[in-house]
Amino acid sequence: MKKICILLIFSILILTACSETTHNDYLFSGESKHWEAEYTYNGKETWGEKDGQRTYSNEHDFRFILKYKGSLEELSSLQKLEYYYETNSGHGSGTEVFTEPPLSGIFSASGSSIGGGKVHEDAVIKVHVKWDDFEESFELHNNSK
């Protein structure tokens, strides 16, 4: 039994010595007069070795949340909402058309990627919101530094 435990510990040490993982978990936020937004980024980078070659892989998931700062009643005549956000590694957008008043002033998008570009810790995320005849732009900054 003692030999099995020693062999198991040795195997774990060898496996962890061959790979290194970094987690990049960031929360970006910002606001304008009428809107506030958060962009949550959870990334993982792994460096290892295979057949004598250094390897690298990355994966991440994100969530973008846009909130109207006023009352839901103020959005009762809203017919169309468009938003766009841009990070250093990509962008996203959304459009919603309303035939009835929205049930919430919160709008969101999410996704994930394997092997895609990563969002940097010091990135500035640009956000543009257009609702009916109004428009606002603002920036999100990392609050998790």
C-alpha positions in Angstrom: 0.0 0.0 0.0 2.9 2.4 0.9 4.4 1.8 -2.6 1.1 2.6 -4.3 0.8 5.9 -2.4 4.4 6.8 -3.2 3.9 6.0 -6.9 0.6 8.0 -7.0 2.3 11.0 -5.4 5.2 10.8 -7.8 2.9 10.6 -10.8 1.0 13.7 -9.6 4.2 15.6 -9.2 5.4 14.6 -12.7 2.1 15.7 -14.2 1.9 19.0 -12.5 5.5 19.7 -13.3 4.8 19.3 -17.0 2.0 21.9 -17.2 1.3 25.3 -15.8 -2.2 26.9 -15.8 -3.0 30.6 -15.3 -6.5 31.8 -14.6 -7.5 35.3 -15.8 -10.7 36.3 -14.1 -11.7 39.9 -14.7 -14.7 42.1 -14.0 -15.0 45.2 -16.2 -17.7 47.8 -15.4 -18.7 51.3 -16.4 -21.7 53.5 -17.0 -23.2 56.4 -18.9 -26.1 58.7 -18.0 -28.8 56.1 -18.8 -26.9 52.7 -18.8 -24.5 50.7 -16.8 -22.7 47.5 -18.0 -20.5 44.7 -16.7 -18.3 42.4 -18.7 -17.2 39.3 -16.8 -14.3 37.4 -18.3 -13.1 34.0 -17.0 -10.1 32.7 -18.9 -7.7 29.8 -18.5 -4.3 29.5 -20.2 -2.3 26.2 -20.0 1.3 25.7 -21.0 2.7 22.2 -21.2 5.0 19.9 -23.0 4.3 17.2 -25.5 6.9 15.2 -27.4 9.6 17.6 -26.4 7.7 20.6 -27.7 6.2 23.5 -25.6 2.4 23.6 -25.9 -0.1 26.3 -25.2 -3.9 26.3 -25.1 -6.5 28.8 -23.8 -10.2 28.9 -23.3 -12.6 31.5 -21.8 -16.2 32.3 -21.2 -17.7 35.8 -20.9 -21.0 37.5 -19.9 -22.0 41.0 -20.9 -24.8 42.6 -18.9 -26.4 45.9 -19.9 -28.8 47.6 -17.4 -31.0 50.6 -17.9 -30.5 52.9 -14.9 -34.0 54.5 -15.0 -37.4 53.0 -14.2 -38.9 50.3 -16.4 -41.8 52.6 -17.0 -39.4 54.9 -18.9 -38.8 52.1 -21.4 -42.5 51.4 -21.9 -42.5 53.0 -25.4 -39.2 51.3 -26.4 -39.4 49.9 -29.9 -35.8 48.9 -30.6 -32.6 48.5 -28.6 -29.2 48.0 -30.2 -25.9 47.6 -28.3 -22.4 46.9 -29.4 -19.3 46.2 -27.3 -15.7 45.8 -28.3 -12.8 44.2 -26.4 -9.1 44.0 -27.5 -9.8 40.5 -28.8 -13.2 40.8 -30.4 -16.7 42.3 -30.3 -20.3 41.5 -29.7 -23.7 43.1 -30.3 -27.4 42.6 -29.8 -30.6 43.9 -31.2 -34.0 43.6 -29.7 -37.3 44.8 -31.3 -40.2 45.3 -29.0 -43.9 45.0 -30.0 -44.8 45.2 -26.3 -43.0 47.0 -23.5 -40.0 45.2 -22.2 -40.4 43.1 -19.1 -37.0 44.0 -17.8 -34.4 46.7 -18.2 -31.6 44.2 -18.2 -30.1 42.8 -21.4 -27.3 40.3 -21.7 -25.1 38.2 -24.0 -22.7 35.4 -23.2 -20.4 33.0 -24.9 -17.2 31.0 -24.8 -14.2 30.2 -26.9 -11.4 27.6 -27.1 -8.2 28.9 -28.7 -9.5 32.4 -29.3 -8.0 35.7 -28.4 -7.9 36.6 -24.7 -9.0 39.8 -23.1 -6.1 41.6 -21.4 -6.3 42.7 -17.8 -5.8 46.3 -18.7 -8.2 46.3 -21.6 -10.7 49.1 -22.1 -14.0 47.8 -23.4 -16.0 50.2 -25.5 -19.8 50.1 -25.3 -22.3 51.8 -27.6 -26.1 51.7 -26.9 -28.8 53.0 -29.2 -32.5 52.9 -28.1 -35.1 54.4 -30.4 -33.8 58.0 -31.1 -31.2 58.1 -28.3 -27.5 57.0 -28.2 -24.8 56.8 -25.6 -21.2 55.5 -25.6 -19.1 54.6 -22.6 -16.1 52.5 -21.5 -15.7 49.5 -19.1 -12.6 49.2 -17.0 -11.2 46.3 -15.0 -12.3 46.5 -11.3 -10.6 43.3 -10.3 -7.0 44.6 -10.4 
